[in-house]
Amino acid sequence: VQLQASGGGLVQAGGSLRLDCAASGRTVSSYGMGWFRQAPGKEREFVGAITRNGDSTFYADSAKGRFAISRDNAKNTVYLQMNSLKPEDTAVYYCAARPPSYYGRSYYNTGGYGYWGQGTQVTVSS
């Protein structure tokens, strides 16, 4: 599975961005998907995740109420809609996929994912 994240950029505080994660190589309709981010000098942290059929989503406290994850399995794509952006949201954002063999692992940790995209930079100016 190859994952390609896109949609990052420079936005003012209070603005919105939508990140796309397009999968290729095989269908990810049976995969849970997640978004993580990493700011300079910090560890990669969980942002949100969605189950394979989209019936459940999970968010970090910092993302609740502002970010929304969705997926279109027909397009093999997962989305991260980010609203009310803050300067502290500035980071490289990564999408990740968890294959069915990872069932039982936490959605909230990087160890819960077997495939990673290359990341897209999000910069929020104050």
PyMOL CGO cylinders between C-alpha atoms (Angstrom):
from pymol import cmd
from pymol.cgo import CYLINDER

trace = [
    CYLINDER, 0.00, 0.00, 0.00, 1.28, 3.43, -0.95, 0.3, 1, 1, 1, 1, 1, 1,
    CYLINDER, 1.28, 3.43, -0.95, -0.22, 6.51, 0.66, 0.3, 1, 1, 1, 1, 1, 1,
    CYLINDER, -0.22, 6.51, 0.66, 0.00, 10.01, -0.79, 0.3, 1, 1, 1, 1, 1, 1,
    CYLINDER, 0.00, 10.01, -0.79, -1.04, 12.91, 1.42, 0.3, 1, 1, 1, 1, 1, 1,
    CYLINDER, -1.04, 12.91, 1.42, -1.82, 16.27, -0.14, 0.3, 1, 1, 1, 1, 1, 1,
    CYLINDER, -1.82, 16.27, -0.14, -3.62, 19.51, 0.57, 0.3, 1, 1, 1, 1, 1, 1,
    CYLINDER, -3.62, 19.51, 0.57, -1.26, 21.11, 3.03, 0.3, 1, 1, 1, 1, 1, 1,
    CYLINDER, -1.26, 21.11, 3.03, -0.24, 24.73, 2.80, 0.3, 1, 1, 1, 1, 1, 1,
    CYLINDER, -0.24, 24.73, 2.80, -0.10, 28.08, 4.53, 0.3, 1, 1, 1, 1, 1, 1,
    CYLINDER, -0.10, 28.08, 4.53, -3.28, 29.37, 6.13, 0.3, 1, 1, 1, 1, 1, 1,
    CYLINDER, -3.28, 29.37, 6.13, -4.14, 32.10, 8.59, 0.3, 1, 1, 1, 1, 1, 1,
    CYLINDER, -4.14, 32.10, 8.59, -5.39, 31.30, 12.06, 0.3, 1, 1, 1, 1, 1, 1,
    CYLINDER, -5.39, 31.30, 12.06, -9.09, 30.57, 11.96, 0.3, 1, 1, 1, 1, 1, 1,
    CYLINDER, -9.09, 30.57, 11.96, -8.92, 29.25, 8.44, 0.3, 1, 1, 1, 1, 1, 1,
    CYLINDER, -8.92, 29.25, 8.44, -9.56, 25.80, 7.04, 0.3, 1, 1, 1, 1, 1, 1,
    CYLINDER, -9.56, 25.80, 7.04, -7.75, 23.16, 5.05, 0.3, 1, 1, 1, 1, 1, 1,
    CYLINDER, -7.75, 23.16, 5.05, -8.68, 19.75, 3.78, 0.3, 1, 1, 1, 1, 1, 1,
    CYLINDER, -8.68, 19.75, 3.78, -6.02, 17.08, 3.56, 0.3, 1, 1, 1, 1, 1, 1,
    CYLINDER, -6.02, 17.08, 3.56, -6.45, 14.15, 1.24, 0.3, 1, 1, 1, 1, 1, 1,
    CYLINDER, -6.45, 14.15, 1.24, -4.79, 10.76, 1.56, 0.3, 1, 1, 1, 1, 1, 1,
    CYLINDER, -4.79, 10.76, 1.56, -4.94, 8.74, -1.62, 0.3, 1, 1, 1, 1, 1, 1,
    CYLINDER, -4.94, 8.74, -1.62, -4.05, 5.07, -1.41, 0.3, 1, 1, 1, 1, 1, 1,
    CYLINDER, -4.05, 5.07, -1.41, -2.69, 3.01, -4.24, 0.3, 1, 1, 1, 1, 1, 1,
    CYLINDER, -2.69, 3.01, -4.24, -1.37, -0.47, -4.71, 0.3, 1, 1, 1, 1, 1, 1,
    CYLINDER, -1.37, -0.47, -4.71, -4.42, -2.08, -3.23, 0.3, 1, 1, 1, 1, 1, 1,
    CYLINDER, -4.42, -2.08, -3.23, -7.79, -1.12, -1.92, 0.3, 1, 1, 1, 1, 1, 1,
    CYLINDER, -7.79, -1.12, -1.92, -7.84, 0.11, 1.66, 0.3, 1, 1, 1, 1, 1, 1,
    CYLINDER, -7.84, 0.11, 1.66, -11.54, -0.47, 2.19, 0.3, 1, 1, 1, 1, 1, 1,
    CYLINDER, -11.54, -0.47, 2.19, -10.66, -3.12, 4.78, 0.3, 1, 1, 1, 1, 1, 1,
    CYLINDER, -10.66, -3.12, 4.78, -8.10, -0.89, 6.50, 0.3, 1, 1, 1, 1, 1, 1,
    CYLINDER, -8.10, -0.89, 6.50, -8.56, 1.49, 9.35, 0.3, 1, 1, 1, 1, 1, 1,
    CYLINDER, -8.56, 1.49, 9.35, -6.97, 4.84, 8.56, 0.3, 1, 1, 1, 1, 1, 1,
    CYLINDER, -6.97, 4.84, 8.56, -5.39, 7.48, 10.72, 0.3, 1, 1, 1, 1, 1, 1,
    CYLINDER, -5.39, 7.48, 10.72, -3.84, 10.91, 10.67, 0.3, 1, 1, 1, 1, 1, 1,
    CYLINDER, -3.84, 10.91, 10.67, -0.85, 11.93, 12.74, 0.3, 1, 1, 1, 1, 1, 1,
    CYLINDER, -0.85, 11.93, 12.74, 1.23, 15.08, 12.87, 0.3, 1, 1, 1, 1, 1, 1,
    CYLINDER, 1.23, 15.08, 12.87, 4.74, 16.01, 13.86, 0.3, 1, 1, 1, 1, 1, 1,
    CYLINDER, 4.74, 16.01, 13.86, 5.94, 19.48, 14.72, 0.3, 1, 1, 1, 1, 1, 1,
    CYLINDER, 5.94, 19.48, 14.72, 9.66, 20.39, 14.73, 0.3, 1, 1, 1, 1, 1, 1,
    CYLINDER, 9.66, 20.39, 14.73, 11.39, 18.96, 17.76, 0.3, 1, 1, 1, 1, 1, 1,
    CYLINDER, 11.39, 18.96, 17.76, 8.36, 17.00, 18.85, 0.3, 1, 1, 1, 1, 1, 1,
    CYLINDER, 8.36, 17.00, 18.85, 7.23, 13.41, 18.60, 0.3, 1, 1, 1, 1, 1, 1,
    CYLINDER, 7.23, 13.41, 18.60, 4.66, 12.31, 16.10, 0.3, 1, 1, 1, 1, 1, 1,
    CYLINDER, 4.66, 12.31, 16.10, 1.23, 12.58, 17.67, 0.3, 1, 1, 1, 1, 1, 1,
    CYLINDER, 1.23, 12.58, 17.67, -2.19, 11.18, 16.96, 0.3, 1, 1, 1, 1, 1, 1,
    CYLINDER, -2.19, 11.18, 16.96, -4.75, 13.48, 15.35, 0.3, 1, 1, 1, 1, 1, 1,
    CYLINDER, -4.75, 13.48, 15.35, -7.63, 11.22, 14.40, 0.3, 1, 1, 1, 1, 1, 1,
    CYLINDER, -7.63, 11.22, 14.40, -8.67, 7.93, 12.87, 0.3, 1, 1, 1, 1, 1, 1,
    CYLINDER, -8.67, 7.93, 12.87, -11.55, 6.24, 11.13, 0.3, 1, 1, 1, 1, 1, 1,
    CYLINDER, -11.55, 6.24, 11.13, -12.59, 2.62, 11.02, 0.3, 1, 1, 1, 1, 1, 1,
    CYLINDER, -12.59, 2.62, 11.02, -12.55, 0.66, 7.80, 0.3, 1, 1, 1, 1, 1, 1,
    CYLINDER, -12.55, 0.66, 7.80, -16.22, 1.18, 7.04, 0.3, 1, 1, 1, 1, 1, 1,
    CYLINDER, -16.22, 1.18, 7.04, -16.34, 4.71, 8.45, 0.3, 1, 1, 1, 1, 1, 1,
    CYLINDER, -16.34, 4.71, 8.45, -18.80, 3.92, 11.21, 0.3, 1, 1, 1, 1, 1, 1,
    CYLINDER, -18.80, 3.92, 11.21, -16.52, 5.21, 13.95, 0.3, 1, 1, 1, 1, 1, 1,
    CYLINDER, -16.52, 5.21, 13.95, -14.06, 8.05, 14.24, 0.3, 1, 1, 1, 1, 1, 1,
    CYLINDER, -14.06, 8.05, 14.24, -11.59, 8.92, 16.99, 0.3, 1, 1, 1, 1, 1, 1,
    CYLINDER, -11.59, 8.92, 16.99, -9.91, 12.22, 17.70, 0.3, 1, 1, 1, 1, 1, 1,
    CYLINDER, -9.91, 12.22, 17.70, -7.21, 13.67, 19.86, 0.3, 1, 1, 1, 1, 1, 1,
    CYLINDER, -7.21, 13.67, 19.86, -8.53, 16.21, 22.35, 0.3, 1, 1, 1, 1, 1, 1,
    CYLINDER, -8.53, 16.21, 22.35, -6.79, 18.94, 20.38, 0.3, 1, 1, 1, 1, 1, 1,
    CYLINDER, -6.79, 18.94, 20.38, -8.78, 18.01, 17.27, 0.3, 1, 1, 1, 1, 1, 1,
    CYLINDER, -8.78, 18.01, 17.27, -12.23, 17.41, 18.72, 0.3, 1, 1, 1, 1, 1, 1,
    CYLINDER, -12.23, 17.41, 18.72, -14.82, 19.85, 17.47, 0.3, 1, 1, 1, 1, 1, 1,
    CYLINDER, -14.82, 19.85, 17.47, -12.49, 21.31, 14.83, 0.3, 1, 1, 1, 1, 1, 1,
    CYLINDER, -12.49, 21.31, 14.83, -11.30, 18.41, 12.68, 0.3, 1, 1, 1, 1, 1, 1,
    CYLINDER, -11.30, 18.41, 12.68, -13.31, 15.75, 10.90, 0.3, 1, 1, 1, 1, 1, 1,
    CYLINDER, -13.31, 15.75, 10.90, -12.17, 12.56, 9.21, 0.3, 1, 1, 1, 1, 1, 1,
    CYLINDER, -12.17, 12.56, 9.21, -14.10, 10.90, 6.43, 0.3, 1, 1, 1, 1, 1, 1,
    CYLINDER, -14.10, 10.90, 6.43, -13.40, 8.36, 3.75, 0.3, 1, 1, 1, 1, 1, 1,
    CYLINDER, -13.40, 8.36, 3.75, -14.55, 7.41, 0.29, 0.3, 1, 1, 1, 1, 1, 1,
    CYLINDER, -14.55, 7.41, 0.29, -13.73, 3.77, -0.23, 0.3, 1, 1, 1, 1, 1, 1,
    CYLINDER, -13.73, 3.77, -0.23, -14.80, 3.96, -3.86, 0.3, 1, 1, 1, 1, 1, 1,
    CYLINDER, -14.80, 3.96, -3.86, -12.00, 6.50, -4.38, 0.3, 1, 1, 1, 1, 1, 1,
    CYLINDER, -12.00, 6.50, -4.38, -9.58, 4.76, -2.01, 0.3, 1, 1, 1, 1, 1, 1,
    CYLINDER, -9.58, 4.76, -2.01, -9.17, 8.11, -0.27, 0.3, 1, 1, 1, 1, 1, 1,
    CYLINDER, -9.17, 8.11, -0.27, -9.38, 9.43, 3.27, 0.3, 1, 1, 1, 1, 1, 1,
    CYLINDER, -9.38, 9.43, 3.27, -9.91, 13.07, 4.16, 0.3, 1, 1, 1, 1, 1, 1,
    CYLINDER, -9.91, 13.07, 4.16, -9.05, 15.29, 7.10, 0.3, 1, 1, 1, 1, 1, 1,
    CYLINDER, -9.05, 15.29, 7.10, -11.11, 18.46, 7.20, 0.3, 1, 1, 1, 1, 1, 1,
    CYLINDER, -11.11, 18.46, 7.20, -9.49, 20.99, 9.51, 0.3, 1, 1, 1, 1, 1, 1,
    CYLINDER, -9.49, 20.99, 9.51, -11.39, 24.06, 10.62, 0.3, 1, 1, 1, 1, 1, 1,
    CYLINDER, -11.39, 24.06, 10.62, -10.63, 26.88, 13.06, 0.3, 1, 1, 1, 1, 1, 1,
    CYLINDER, -10.63, 26.88, 13.06, -6.94, 26.26, 12.61, 0.3, 1, 1, 1, 1, 1, 1,
    CYLINDER, -6.94, 26.26, 12.61, -4.51, 27.52, 15.22, 0.3, 1, 1, 1, 1, 1, 1,
    CYLINDER, -4.51, 27.52, 15.22, -0.78, 28.25, 15.03, 0.3, 1, 1, 1, 1, 1, 1,
    CYLINDER, -0.78, 28.25, 15.03, -0.19, 25.22, 17.25, 0.3, 1, 1, 1, 1, 1, 1,
    CYLINDER, -0.19, 25.22, 17.25, -1.63, 23.03, 14.49, 0.3, 1, 1, 1, 1, 1, 1,
    CYLINDER, -1.63, 23.03, 14.49, 1.48, 23.77, 12.44, 0.3, 1, 1, 1, 1, 1, 1,
    CYLINDER, 1.48, 23.77, 12.44, 3.16, 20.45, 11.64, 0.3, 1, 1, 1, 1, 1, 1,
    CYLINDER, 3.16, 20.45, 11.64, 3.79, 17.87, 8.99, 0.3, 1, 1, 1, 1, 1, 1,
    CYLINDER, 3.79, 17.87, 8.99, 0.66, 15.75, 8.72, 0.3, 1, 1, 1, 1, 1, 1,
    CYLINDER, 0.66, 15.75, 8.72, 0.90, 12.06, 7.92, 0.3, 1, 1, 1, 1, 1, 1,
    CYLINDER, 0.90, 12.06, 7.92, -1.76, 9.58, 6.94, 0.3, 1, 1, 1, 1, 1, 1,
    CYLINDER, -1.76, 9.58, 6.94, -1.41, 5.96, 7.89, 0.3, 1, 1, 1, 1, 1, 1,
    CYLINDER, -1.41, 5.96, 7.89, -3.18, 2.68, 7.24, 0.3, 1, 1, 1, 1, 1, 1,
    CYLINDER, -3.18, 2.68, 7.24, -3.76, -0.25, 9.56, 0.3, 1, 1, 1, 1, 1, 1,
    CYLINDER, -3.76, -0.25, 9.56, -4.34, -3.57, 7.86, 0.3, 1, 1, 1, 1, 1, 1,
    CYLINDER, -4.34, -3.57, 7.86, -6.77, -6.15, 9.22, 0.3, 1, 1, 1, 1, 1, 1,
    CYLINDER, -6.77, -6.15, 9.22, -3.87, -8.05, 10.79, 0.3, 1, 1, 1, 1, 1, 1,
    CYLINDER, -3.87, -8.05, 10.79, -3.46, -5.10, 13.15, 0.3, 1, 1, 1, 1, 1, 1,
    CYLINDER, -3.46, -5.10, 13.15, -6.86, -5.70, 14.70, 0.3, 1, 1, 1, 1, 1, 1,
    CYLINDER, -6.86, -5.70, 14.70, -6.67, -5.13, 18.44, 0.3, 1, 1, 1, 1, 1, 1,
    CYLINDER, -6.67, -5.13, 18.44, -3.89, -2.57, 18.30, 0.3, 1, 1, 1, 1, 1, 1,
    CYLINDER, -3.89, -2.57, 18.30, -4.65, 0.92, 19.42, 0.3, 1, 1, 1, 1, 1, 1,
    CYLINDER, -4.65, 0.92, 19.42, -5.76, 3.49, 16.90, 0.3, 1, 1, 1, 1, 1, 1,
    CYLINDER, -5.76, 3.49, 16.90, -4.06, 6.14, 19.00, 0.3, 1, 1, 1, 1, 1, 1,
    CYLINDER, -4.06, 6.14, 19.00, -0.46, 4.98, 18.67, 0.3, 1, 1, 1, 1, 1, 1,
    CYLINDER, -0.46, 4.98, 18.67, 1.90, 4.88, 15.72, 0.3, 1, 1, 1, 1, 1, 1,
    CYLINDER, 1.90, 4.88, 15.72, 2.36, 1.16, 16.38, 0.3, 1, 1, 1, 1, 1, 1,
    CYLINDER, 2.36, 1.16, 16.38, -1.23, 0.63, 15.33, 0.3, 1, 1, 1, 1, 1, 1,
    CYLINDER, -1.23, 0.63, 15.33, -0.41, 1.35, 11.69, 0.3, 1, 1, 1, 1, 1, 1,
    CYLINDER, -0.41, 1.35, 11.69, 1.56, -0.58, 9.14, 0.3, 1, 1, 1, 1, 1, 1,
    CYLINDER, 1.56, -0.58, 9.14, 1.77, 1.88, 6.27, 0.3, 1, 1, 1, 1, 1, 1,
    CYLINDER, 1.77, 1.88, 6.27, 2.65, 5.56, 6.20, 0.3, 1, 1, 1, 1, 1, 1,
    CYLINDER, 2.65, 5.56, 6.20, 2.48, 8.35, 3.66, 0.3, 1, 1, 1, 1, 1, 1,
    CYLINDER, 2.48, 8.35, 3.66, 5.20, 10.92, 3.10, 0.3, 1, 1, 1, 1, 1, 1,
    CYLINDER, 5.20, 10.92, 3.10, 3.53, 13.80, 4.93, 0.3, 1, 1, 1, 1, 1, 1,
    CYLINDER, 3.53, 13.80, 4.93, 2.23, 17.20, 3.93, 0.3, 1, 1, 1, 1, 1, 1,
    CYLINDER, 2.23, 17.20, 3.93, 3.19, 20.47, 5.60, 0.3, 1, 1, 1, 1, 1, 1,
    CYLINDER, 3.19, 20.47, 5.60, 0.53, 22.58, 7.29, 0.3, 1, 1, 1, 1, 1, 1,
    CYLINDER, 0.53, 22.58, 7.29, 1.54, 26.03, 8.47, 0.3, 1, 1, 1, 1, 1, 1,
    CYLINDER, 1.54, 26.03, 8.47, -0.88, 28.25, 10.37, 0.3, 1, 1, 1, 1, 1, 1,
    CYLINDER, -0.88, 28.25, 10.37, 0.11, 31.87, 10.76, 0.3, 1, 1, 1, 1, 1, 1,
    CYLINDER, 0.11, 31.87, 10.76, -1.09, 34.03, 13.63, 0.3, 1, 1, 1, 1, 1, 1,
]
cmd.load_cgo(trace, "trace")
